[in-house]
Amino acid sequence: MKAMIFAAGLGTRLKPLTDSKPKALIDLGGKTFLENVIIRLKNFGISEVVVNVHHFAGQVIGFLKENNNFGITIHISDESGLLLDTGGGLKKAAPFLEGNEPIVIYNVDVLSNVDLHKVIDFHNKENALVTIVARERQTQRYLMFDKLYRLVGWKNIQTGENKISIPKKFKTATPLAFSGIHVVNPKIFDLIKTNGKFSIIDTYIELAKHQKVVGYFDKSGYWMDIGKPEQLEEARKTF
């Protein structure tokens, strides 16, 4: 099975730590963000990973070489010339992600103990194009799911902006927060028509109008967005 780690971000929220290194190489408990995610995916049974790079790309590439890619196959999707956001980043990495098995996508700044085996089983059982791991937590932006956990839209509670996939189900939908972990069927690459820089969430909302895009409700013990200074500090105390 293959996976992609989104590691190309500028790490703006973690300045000044990211003024001299990429977010992916920030230390947490004696290991970098990137190493923590790679080892987690490796322990799950994933043997081939794509890592996209942009900010201090050379440092990430050098780090992986120094550590012999942690014993798995790692491909670099180089966005040094232009940061493509999550949707563009996934599309650029498509040549590395060919195959028939589901692809796990993981943000480098997410710390979670969600059972990936259960997520994959759910994805396969639902015969979904996309499975989004989502949680109950406070946030500004929510993904909206119907009673069968199909994605019906997106809502920004601060600005009042809505993006709607299935209008008749939007008003009664359940709001859940995106966890930064998702699973896609490789067939998605034939359906993504946008080019350049674009958001994968916007793509999912558009695809949900005609394809099966579902949410996996994660009730696992912990989840942290360690791309935020206060949560990184909390995580460092824990680890």
C-alpha positions in Angstrom: 0.0 0.0 0.0 1.1 3.6 -0.7 0.8 6.8 1.1 1.5 10.5 0.6 2.7 12.9 3.3 1.9 16.6 2.8 5.2 18.2 3.9 5.6 21.1 1.6 3.9 23.9 3.6 5.7 27.1 4.7 5.0 26.5 8.4 3.9 30.1 8.8 2.1 29.4 12.1 5.4 28.0 13.6 7.6 31.0 12.9 10.3 31.7 13.9 11.1 27.9 14.1 10.5 27.7 10.4 12.7 30.6 9.4 15.7 28.3 9.1 14.1 24.8 8.6 11.0 23.2 7.1 8.1 22.4 9.4 8.7 18.7 8.6 12.0 18.7 10.4 10.9 20.4 13.7 11.7 18.1 16.6 9.1 16.4 18.8 10.3 13.9 21.4 13.7 13.4 19.7 12.2 12.8 16.3 11.1 15.1 13.6 7.5 15.6 12.5 8.3 13.8 9.3 10.0 10.8 11.0 7.0 10.4 13.3 4.6 10.1 10.4 6.9 7.9 8.3 7.3 5.4 11.2 3.6 5.4 11.9 2.8 4.6 8.3 5.6 2.0 8.1 4.2 0.3 11.3 0.8 0.2 9.6 2.3 -1.8 6.7 2.9 0.9 4.1 6.1 0.4 2.2 6.0 3.2 -0.4 5.5 6.9 0.5 5.5 10.1 -1.5 6.7 13.3 0.3 6.1 16.6 -1.3 8.6 19.4 -0.6 8.9 23.1 -1.1 10.1 25.2 1.9 13.8 24.2 2.5 13.3 21.3 0.2 17.0 20.3 0.2 16.9 19.9 4.0 14.1 17.4 3.7 15.7 15.5 0.9 19.0 15.4 2.8 17.4 14.2 6.0 15.7 11.3 4.2 19.0 10.3 2.5 20.9 10.4 5.8 18.3 8.0 7.3 18.2 5.7 4.4 14.5 6.5 3.9 13.8 4.7 7.1 13.8 1.4 5.3 11.0 2.0 2.9 10.7 3.4 -0.6 10.3 7.2 -0.6 9.6 9.3 -3.6 10.1 13.1 -3.6 7.4 15.2 -5.3 9.4 18.5 -5.8 7.3 21.7 -5.6 10.3 24.0 -5.2 9.2 26.1 -8.1 5.6 26.5 -7.0 3.8 25.5 -3.9 0.7 23.7 -5.2 -1.5 23.4 -2.1 -3.0 20.1 -1.2 -5.0 19.4 -4.3 -2.3 20.4 -6.7 0.3 18.6 -4.6 -1.7 15.3 -4.8 -2.2 15.6 -8.5 1.5 16.3 -9.2 2.3 13.1 -7.2 0.0 11.0 -9.2 2.7 9.2 -11.2 4.1 7.8 -8.0 0.7 6.7 -6.7 -0.5 4.5 -9.5 -2.1 1.1 -8.5 -5.3 -0.4 -7.3 -5.0 -0.1 -3.6 -6.3 2.8 -1.5 -3.8 5.6 -0.9 -3.4 7.1 2.6 -2.8 10.8 2.8 -1.4 12.3 6.0 -0.5 15.9 7.0 3.1 16.0 8.4 1.9 18.2 11.3 -0.8 15.8 12.6 -0.3 13.7 15.7 -3.0 11.0 16.0 -3.6 7.4 17.2 -6.5 6.7 14.9 -6.5 3.1 13.8 -5.6 3.2 10.1 -6.6 -0.4 9.7 -10.2 0.5 10.7 -10.2 3.5 8.4 -9.1 1.4 5.4 -11.7 -1.3 6.2 -14.4 1.4 6.4 -13.2 2.9 3.1 -13.3 -0.5 1.4 -16.7 -1.5 2.9 -18.2 1.8 1.7 -16.6 1.4 -1.7 -15.8 5.1 -1.4 -13.8 7.3 -3.7 -12.7 9.3 -0.7 -12.8 8.7 3.0 -12.1 11.7 5.2 -11.1 11.1 8.8 -13.1 13.7 10.9 -13.6 14.4 14.6 -15.8 16.4 16.9 -13.7 19.4 18.0 -14.0 23.2 17.9 -12.8 24.8 14.7 -13.6 27.7 12.4 -14.3 25.5 9.3 -16.4 22.3 9.4 -17.1 19.6 6.9 -20.8 18.7 6.8 -22.0 15.1 6.7 -25.4 13.5 6.4 -26.8 10.6 8.5 -24.9 8.1 6.3 -21.7 10.2 6.7 -21.6 11.3 3.1 -20.0 14.7 2.6 -22.7 17.3 1.7 -20.7 20.5 2.1 -18.4 22.8 4.1 -19.1 25.7 6.4 -17.0 28.5 7.9 -18.8 29.6 11.1 -16.7 32.8 11.4 -17.4 34.2 7.9 -20.7 32.4 7.2 -19.4 31.1 3.9 -20.9 27.8 2.7 -19.8 25.4 0.0 -22.5 22.9 -0.8 -22.4 19.5 -2.5 -25.9 18.2 -1.8 -28.3 21.2 -1.0 -31.2 19.2 0.3 -29.1 17.6 3.0 -27.0 20.6 4.0 -29.2 22.2 6.6 -29.6 19.0 8.7 -26.0 17.8 8.3 -23.6 17.1 11.1 -20.5 19.3 11.4 -17.2 17.6 12.0 -13.6 18.8 11.8 -11.1 17.6 9.3 -8.3 15.6 10.9 -5.6 16.0 8.2 -5.9 12.2 7.4 -7.7 10.9 4.4 -7.9 7.9 2.1 -8.5 8.0 -1.7 -9.1 5.5 -4.4 -6.5 5.9 -7.2 -9.4 6.4 -9.6 -9.6 9.9 -8.2 -6.8 11.0 -10.5 -9.0 10.5 -13.6 -11.7 12.7 -12.0 -9.6 15.7 -10.9 -9.8 18.2 -13.8 -8.3 21.2 -12.0 -4.7 22.1 -12.7 -2.1 24.2 -10.9 -2.5 25.3 -7.3 -5.8 24.2 -5.6 -7.3 22.8 -2.4 -8.1 19.1 -2.1 -11.0 19.9 0.2 -12.6 22.1 -2.5 -12.0 19.2 -4.9 -13.7 16.7 -2.5 -16.7 19.0 -2.1 -17.1 19.2 -5.9 -16.6 15.5 -6.4 -19.2 14.7 -3.7 -21.9 16.0 -6.0 -21.6 12.8 -8.1 -19.2 10.5 -6.3 -19.1 8.8 -2.9 -17.1 10.9 -0.5 -17.6 9.8 3.1 -16.4 10.7 6.6 -14.9 8.3 9.1 -15.9 9.5 12.5 -12.7 9.3 14.6 -13.2 8.8 18.3 -9.7 7.7 19.1 -7.8 8.8 22.2 -5.9 11.7 20.9 -5.4 14.0 18.0 -3.3 17.2 17.8 -2.5 19.8 15.1 1.1 20.3 16.1 1.5 22.9 13.4 0.2 25.4 16.0 2.7 26.7 18.6 0.4 26.0 21.6 -0.3 22.5 20.5 3.3 21.8 19.7 4.2 22.9 23.2 1.5 20.7 24.7 2.8 17.7 22.6 6.3 18.3 23.8 5.2 18.1 27.4 3.5 14.8 26.6 6.4 13.3 24.7 
